[in-house]
Amino acid sequence: MSRTMSIAAALGLAVATLPALAQCPLSEFAIAGRVVDSAGRPIPGSRVVATWTERAAGQVTNQRETDADGAFSIRIPFDTFSGRTFLGEARCEATLDRVTLTITSPGYRPRVEILDPAETAASIPIVLETE
């Protein structure tokens, strides 16, 4: 067998014996709410930024603007990858413990809400105070 064929055969064997890199499934969460002023009037165009931490990606954000009724909905696609086993297999056990919402709108004080997605209501009310 030639030297080139031996190297190619060895590389093929090495690739064939590597553990398959399994992809962990994403957990999908949605956080919805309505941003209003202290009188209960909607604040359209408010910026709502969701921030969370994943093991592989670090800090992740997603953002939306509120609609004419002050409503918003933000999808949180969370990667469940939590590390590798001793044999190199992916562990998919990570859970999303918290999401930080930062809500801003001109003329209003910023507001920060820390949410547990497992305990968050279907729609959360957020009241912004004027500056």
C-alpha positions as protocol buffer text, in pm:
chain_id: "A"
residue {
  index: 1
  type: MET
  ca { x: 0 y: 0 z: 0 }
}
residue {
  index: 2
  type: SER
  ca { x: 141 y: 344 z: -88 }
}
residue {
  index: 3
  type: ARG
  ca { x: 214 y: 604 z: 176 }
}
residue {
  index: 4
  type: THR
  ca { x: -67 y: 830 z: 43 }
}
residue {
  index: 5
  type: MET
  ca { x: -321 y: 548 z: 60 }
}
residue {
  index: 6
  type: SER
  ca { x: -208 y: 458 z: 416 }
}
residue {
  index: 7
  type: ILE
  ca { x: -258 y: 817 z: 535 }
}
residue {
  index: 8
  type: ALA
  ca { x: -599 y: 837 z: 365 }
}
residue {
  index: 9
  type: ALA
  ca { x: -703 y: 504 z: 518 }
}
residue {
  index: 10
  type: ALA
  ca { x: -588 y: 614 z: 864 }
}
residue {
  index: 11
  type: LEU
  ca { x: -773 y: 945 z: 834 }
}
residue {
  index: 12
  type: GLY
  ca { x: -1087 y: 765 z: 719 }
}
residue {
  index: 13
  type: LEU
  ca { x: -1065 y: 528 z: 1018 }
}
residue {
  index: 14
  type: ALA
  ca { x: -1011 y: 821 z: 1257 }
}
residue {
  index: 15
  type: VAL
  ca { x: -1313 y: 1008 z: 1121 }
}
residue {
  index: 16
  type: ALA
  ca { x: -1527 y: 693 z: 1132 }
}
residue {
  index: 17
  type: THR
  ca { x: -1445 y: 633 z: 1498 }
}
residue {
  index: 18
  type: LEU
  ca { x: -1521 y: 988 z: 1619 }
}
residue {
  index: 19
  type: PRO
  ca { x: -1844 y: 1004 z: 1817 }
}
residue {
  index: 20
  type: ALA
  ca { x: -2129 y: 1156 z: 1623 }
}
residue {
  index: 21
  type: LEU
  ca { x: -2191 y: 1515 z: 1727 }
}
residue {
  index: 22
  type: ALA
  ca { x: -2553 y: 1507 z: 1837 }
}
residue {
  index: 23
  type: GLN
  ca { x: -2750 y: 1828 z: 1820 }
}
residue {
  index: 24
  type: CYS
  ca { x: -2945 y: 1914 z: 2130 }
}
residue {
  index: 25
  type: PRO
  ca { x: -3306 y: 2017 z: 2075 }
}
residue {
  index: 26
  type: LEU
  ca { x: -3412 y: 2376 z: 2127 }
}
residue {
  index: 27
  type: SER
  ca { x: -3669 y: 2455 z: 2394 }
}
residue {
  index: 28
  type: GLU
  ca { x: -3912 y: 2716 z: 2267 }
}
residue {
  index: 29
  type: PHE
  ca { x: -4058 y: 2974 z: 2502 }
}
residue {
  index: 30
  type: ALA
  ca { x: -4266 y: 3280 z: 2424 }
}
residue {
  index: 31
  type: ILE
  ca { x: -4297 y: 3581 z: 2648 }
}
residue {
  index: 32
  type: ALA
  ca { x: -4588 y: 3809 z: 2575 }
}
residue {
  index: 33
  type: GLY
  ca { x: -4715 y: 4119 z: 2743 }
}
residue {
  index: 34
  type: ARG
  ca { x: -4846 y: 4469 z: 2713 }
}
residue {
  index: 35
  type: VAL
  ca { x: -4662 y: 4792 z: 2793 }
}
residue {
  index: 36
  type: VAL
  ca { x: -4878 y: 5071 z: 2934 }
}
residue {
  index: 37
  type: ASP
  ca { x: -4838 y: 5399 z: 3120 }
}
residue {
  index: 38
  type: SER
  ca { x: -4951 y: 5457 z: 3478 }
}
residue {
  index: 39
  type: ALA
  ca { x: -5302 y: 5546 z: 3352 }
}
residue {
  index: 40
  type: GLY
  ca { x: -5328 y: 5214 z: 3164 }
}
residue {
  index: 41
  type: ARG
  ca { x: -5285 y: 5365 z: 2815 }
}
residue {
  index: 42
  type: PRO
  ca { x: -5078 y: 5156 z: 2572 }
}
residue {
  index: 43
  type: ILE
  ca { x: -4728 y: 5274 z: 2480 }
}
residue {
  index: 44
  type: PRO
  ca { x: -4674 y: 5177 z: 2116 }
}
residue {
  index: 45
  type: GLY
  ca { x: -4319 y: 5158 z: 1980 }
}
residue {
  index: 46
  type: SER
  ca { x: -4161 y: 5063 z: 2312 }
}
residue {
  index: 47
  type: ARG
  ca { x: -3847 y: 4854 z: 2277 }
}
residue {
  index: 48
  type: VAL
  ca { x: -3857 y: 4522 z: 2462 }
}
residue {
  index: 49
  type: VAL
  ca { x: -3525 y: 4334 z: 2479 }
}
residue {
  index: 50
  type: ALA
  ca { x: -3508 y: 3978 z: 2615 }
}
residue {
  index: 51
  type: THR
  ca { x: -3168 y: 3854 z: 2734 }
}
residue {
  index: 52
  type: TRP
  ca { x: -3074 y: 3506 z: 2854 }
}
residue {
  index: 53
  type: THR
  ca { x: -2761 y: 3292 z: 2888 }
}
residue {
  index: 54
  type: GLU
  ca { x: -2681 y: 2965 z: 2712 }
}
residue {
  index: 55
  type: ARG
  ca { x: -2381 y: 2745 z: 2786 }
}
residue {
  index: 56
  type: ALA
  ca { x: -2256 y: 2723 z: 2427 }
}
residue {
  index: 57
  type: ALA
  ca { x: -2350 y: 3070 z: 2300 }
}
residue {
  index: 58
  type: GLY
  ca { x: -2315 y: 3284 z: 2611 }
}
residue {
  index: 59
  type: GLN
  ca { x: -2548 y: 3583 z: 2634 }
}
residue {
  index: 60
  type: VAL
  ca { x: -2828 y: 3582 z: 2375 }
}
residue {
  index: 61
  type: THR
  ca { x: -3081 y: 3855 z: 2299 }
}
residue {
  index: 62
  type: ASN
  ca { x: -3401 y: 3896 z: 2102 }
}
residue {
  index: 63
  type: GLN
  ca { x: -3601 y: 4215 z: 2075 }
}
residue {
  index: 64
  type: ARG
  ca { x: -3934 y: 4350 z: 1956 }
}
residue {
  index: 65
  type: GLU
  ca { x: -4127 y: 4675 z: 1949 }
}
residue {
  index: 66
  type: THR
  ca { x: -4473 y: 4700 z: 2095 }
}
residue {
  index: 67
  type: ASP
  ca { x: -4762 y: 4738 z: 1852 }
}
residue {
  index: 68
  type: ALA
  ca { x: -5033 y: 5008 z: 1853 }
}
residue {
  index: 69
  type: ASP
  ca { x: -5196 y: 4842 z: 2157 }
}
residue {
  index: 70
  type: GLY
  ca { x: -4865 y: 4822 z: 2348 }
}
residue {
  index: 71
  type: ALA
  ca { x: -4855 y: 4445 z: 2299 }
}
residue {
  index: 72
  type: PHE
  ca { x: -4543 y: 4237 z: 2230 }
}
residue {
  index: 73
  type: SER
  ca { x: -4442 y: 3874 z: 2195 }
}
residue {
  index: 74
  type: ILE
  ca { x: -4082 y: 3752 z: 2199 }
}
residue {
  index: 75
  type: ARG
  ca { x: -3971 y: 3400 z: 2107 }
}
residue {
  index: 76
  type: ILE
  ca { x: -3696 y: 3248 z: 2321 }
}
residue {
  index: 77
  type: PRO
  ca { x: -3527 y: 2957 z: 2139 }
}
residue {
  index: 78
  type: PHE
  ca { x: -3311 y: 2805 z: 2415 }
}
residue {
  index: 79
  type: ASP
  ca { x: -3031 y: 2557 z: 2338 }
}
residue {
  index: 80
  type: THR
  ca { x: -3045 y: 2268 z: 2588 }
}
residue {
  index: 81
  type: PHE
  ca { x: -2675 y: 2172 z: 2539 }
}
residue {
  index: 82
  type: SER
  ca { x: -2517 y: 2135 z: 2883 }
}
residue {
  index: 83
  type: GLY
  ca { x: -2180 y: 1981 z: 2802 }
}
residue {
  index: 84
  type: ARG
  ca { x: -2026 y: 1652 z: 2699 }
}
residue {
  index: 85
  type: THR
  ca { x: -2006 y: 1319 z: 2873 }
}
residue {
  index: 86
  type: PHE
  ca { x: -1674 y: 1146 z: 2941 }
}
residue {
  index: 87
  type: LEU
  ca { x: -1721 y: 965 z: 2608 }
}
residue {
  index: 88
  type: GLY
  ca { x: -1777 y: 1292 z: 2420 }
}
residue {
  index: 89
  type: GLU
  ca { x: -2153 y: 1258 z: 2375 }
}
residue {
  index: 90
  type: ALA
  ca { x: -2363 y: 1573 z: 2400 }
}
residue {
  index: 91
  type: ARG
  ca { x: -2570 y: 1617 z: 2714 }
}
residue {
  index: 92
  type: CYS
  ca { x: -2895 y: 1802 z: 2653 }
}
residue {
  index: 93
  type: GLU
  ca { x: -3002 y: 1880 z: 3008 }
}
residue {
  index: 94
  type: ALA
  ca { x: -2971 y: 2260 z: 3038 }
}
residue {
  index: 95
  type: THR
  ca { x: -3279 y: 2451 z: 3143 }
}
residue {
  index: 96
  type: LEU
  ca { x: -3366 y: 2817 z: 3107 }
}
residue {
  index: 97
  type: ASP
  ca { x: -3376 y: 2961 z: 3457 }
}
residue {
  index: 98
  type: ARG
  ca { x: -3435 y: 3326 z: 3382 }
}
residue {
  index: 99
  type: VAL
  ca { x: -3493 y: 3583 z: 3113 }
}
residue {
  index: 100
  type: THR
  ca { x: -3424 y: 3951 z: 3169 }
}
residue {
  index: 101
  type: LEU
  ca { x: -3659 y: 4193 z: 2992 }
}
residue {
  index: 102
  type: THR
  ca { x: -3546 y: 4552 z: 2945 }
}
residue {
  index: 103
  type: ILE
  ca { x: -3823 y: 4787 z: 2834 }
}
residue {
  index: 104
  type: THR
  ca { x: -3749 y: 5137 z: 2707 }
}
residue {
  index: 105
  type: SER
  ca { x: -3954 y: 5413 z: 2547 }
}
residue {
  index: 106
  type: PRO
  ca { x: -3874 y: 5784 z: 2498 }
}
residue {
  index: 107
  type: GLY
  ca { x: -4019 y: 5994 z: 2779 }
}
residue {
  index: 108
  type: TYR
  ca { x: -4041 y: 5699 z: 3021 }
}
residue {
  index: 109
  type: ARG
  ca { x: -3803 y: 5551 z: 3277 }
}
residue {
  index: 110
  type: PRO
  ca { x: -3651 y: 5218 z: 3163 }
}
residue {
  index: 111
  type: ARG
  ca { x: -3783 y: 4910 z: 3338 }
}
residue {
  index: 112
  type: VAL
  ca { x: -3613 y: 4576 z: 3396 }
}
residue {
  index: 113
  type: GLU
  ca { x: -3810 y: 4258 z: 3469 }
}
residue {
  index: 114
  type: ILE
  ca { x: -3646 y: 3927 z: 3560 }
}
residue {
  index: 115
  type: LEU
  ca { x: -3868 y: 3634 z: 3469 }
}
residue {
  index: 116
  type: ASP
  ca { x: -3868 y: 3260 z: 3523 }
}
residue {
  index: 117
  type: PRO
  ca { x: -4012 y: 3125 z: 3196 }
}
residue {
  index: 118
  type: ALA
  ca { x: -4162 y: 2823 z: 3376 }
}
residue {
  index: 119
  type: GLU
  ca { x: -4363 y: 3052 z: 3603 }
}
residue {
  index: 120
  type: THR
  ca { x: -4442 y: 3340 z: 3368 }
}
residue {
  index: 121
  type: ALA
  ca { x: -4812 y: 3409 z: 3305 }
}
residue {
  index: 122
  type: ALA
  ca { x: -4954 y: 3394 z: 2953 }
}
residue {
  index: 123
  type: SER
  ca { x: -4934 y: 3774 z: 2927 }
}
residue {
  index: 124
  type: ILE
  ca { x: -4749 y: 4007 z: 3161 }
}
residue {
  index: 125
  type: PRO
  ca { x: -4847 y: 4368 z: 3219 }
}
residue {
  index: 126
  type: ILE
  ca { x: -4562 y: 4619 z: 3226 }
}
residue {
  index: 127
  type: VAL
  ca { x: -4620 y: 4972 z: 3351 }
}
residue {
  index: 128
  type: LEU
  ca { x: -4370 y: 5243 z: 3258 }
}
residue {
  index: 129
  type: GLU
  ca { x: -4345 y: 5559 z: 3465 }
}
residue {
  index: 130
  type: THR
  ca { x: -4283 y: 5896 z: 3301 }
}
residue {
  index: 131
  type: GLU
  ca { x: -3942 y: 6057 z: 3350 }
}
